[in-house]
Amino acid sequence: MIKVEALTFIDSLISEKVTTGKIVRARRLTLGMTQQDLAELSDVKATFISSVENDKRSLGVHGATKLAIALGLHPSSILFPNGVQMSKELKKIQKRRDRYVSDKAS
């Protein structure tokens, strides 16, 4: 069994732009898995995994969850490899939420 320190697979990505595909590939390789191994564990086709790893295919919540569980990750680490980008729209929603919470507390 391969012992993996928490998130050490990310080290290989630090100098590159982190993408969903790079996260999946780095984690899979760190665990010593082939794409076929991951396909069998996650019940996803190996060709789909290849497309994801090459950033040619996007993952939905269900697909990301299946791969994440098979890789021992939280789905958010695959869906949002760079965190959530706070657009103007999202900042407005955050302000409305803050006001709502503040008003309820008063």
C-alpha positions in Angstrom: 0.0 0.0 0.0 1.3 3.5 -0.9 1.3 6.0 2.0 0.3 9.4 0.8 0.9 12.5 3.0 -2.0 15.0 3.0 -2.1 16.7 -0.4 1.5 16.1 -1.3 0.3 15.4 -4.8 -0.3 19.1 -5.2 3.4 19.8 -4.9 3.9 18.9 -8.6 1.4 21.4 -9.7 2.6 24.5 -7.8 4.5 26.0 -10.7 1.7 25.4 -13.1 -1.9 26.6 -13.4 -4.0 24.2 -11.4 -6.8 22.7 -13.3 -9.4 20.0 -12.6 -7.5 17.6 -15.0 -4.1 18.2 -13.3 -5.6 17.6 -9.9 -7.2 14.3 -11.0 -4.0 13.2 -12.8 -1.6 14.1 -10.0 -3.7 12.4 -7.4 -4.2 9.3 -9.5 -0.5 9.0 -10.2 0.4 9.6 -6.5 -1.8 6.7 -5.6 -0.1 4.5 -8.2 -3.3 4.1 -10.3 -3.8 3.8 -14.0 -6.7 5.5 -15.7 -8.2 2.0 -16.0 -7.9 1.5 -12.2 -9.6 4.8 -11.6 -12.3 3.9 -14.1 -13.1 0.7 -12.4 -13.1 2.2 -9.0 -15.3 5.2 -10.0 -17.6 3.5 -12.5 -16.5 6.1 -15.1 -15.0 5.2 -18.6 -11.3 5.5 -18.9 -11.7 7.6 -22.1 -13.7 10.1 -20.0 -11.0 10.2 -17.4 -8.4 10.8 -20.1 -10.5 13.7 -21.5 -10.8 15.2 -18.0 -7.1 14.9 -17.3 -6.3 16.6 -20.5 -8.8 19.4 -19.7 -10.9 18.6 -22.7 -14.0 17.6 -20.7 -15.6 19.3 -17.8 -17.0 17.5 -14.8 -20.4 17.9 -13.3 -21.1 17.5 -9.6 -22.0 13.8 -10.0 -18.9 12.9 -12.1 -16.6 15.0 -9.8 -18.0 13.3 -6.8 -17.4 9.8 -8.2 -13.8 10.6 -9.1 -13.2 12.4 -5.8 -14.4 9.5 -3.7 -12.3 7.1 -5.7 -9.3 9.4 -5.3 -9.9 10.1 -1.6 -10.6 13.8 -2.1 -13.5 16.1 -1.4 -15.4 16.9 -4.6 -14.8 20.7 -4.2 -11.1 20.1 -4.7 -11.8 18.9 -8.1 -14.7 21.2 -9.0 -13.0 24.3 -7.7 -9.2 23.7 -7.9 -8.5 27.4 -7.7 -11.3 28.2 -5.2 -14.3 30.3 -6.1 -13.7 33.4 -8.1 -15.6 36.3 -6.6 -17.3 38.0 -9.5 -19.2 41.2 -9.1 -22.4 39.2 -9.1 -21.2 36.9 -6.3 -19.9 39.8 -4.2 -23.4 41.4 -4.5 -25.0 38.1 -3.3 -22.5 38.0 -0.4 -23.4 41.6 0.6 -27.1 40.8 0.5 -26.5 37.7 2.7 -24.4 39.8 5.2 -27.2 42.4 5.4 -29.8 39.6 5.8 -27.9 38.0 8.6 -27.3 41.4 10.3 -31.0 42.3 10.1 -32.0 39.0 11.5 -29.6 39.4 14.4 -31.0 42.8 15.3 
